[in-house]
């Protein structure tokens, strides 16, 4: 049975459903030497990239907490009913424009602007080539596509934008949708951010906001 498990791990690719779902889980990190080279490489890239939790804690108001669950591939009911390829970090205070959003990693802003599903969103490509996607923002800081950012740099503020024409807000509660994507094989492949977020809880900045 153990040999069979090892063979299963070794045969997985980045596009394997089980790899994507369990990405960065304690079990995967423990057994990473058993992964295929492709899967092990992407895991190490994200590990080396990721420095900070994307929503700082408030040093002024401890009630401004956030919460999230493993919602990987939950059904979304908007239009086509796509599966949820990310993790939603929910605001305890359902008010847009309060919670700051910072970059998990160093990188370059490769996408910035409106998407119907993602609202005001930011896409950052890390030095390792990993794509980090931050969606449903209320506003941006003074950043532009092509800018270089540092881990922990303020990107904007959590909101409830999206699900309609440009500028649509209020179709759902305030939250940050975080996505992580690989382009190493030449195609866009999403992985579950949940376990990475859990690991970054210990690396959460403190900002003064209330």
Secondary structure, 3 states (H helix, E strand, C coil): CHHHHHHHHHHCCCCCHHHHHHCCCHHHHHCHHHCCHHHHHHHHHHHHHCCCCCCCEECCCCCCCEECCCCCCCECCCCCCCECCCEEEEECCCCCCCCEEECCCCEEEEEEEEECCCEEEEEEECCCCCEEEEEEEEEECCCCCCCEECCCCEEEEEECECCCCCCCECCCCCEEEEEEEECCCCCCEEECCHHHHHHHCCCCCEECCC
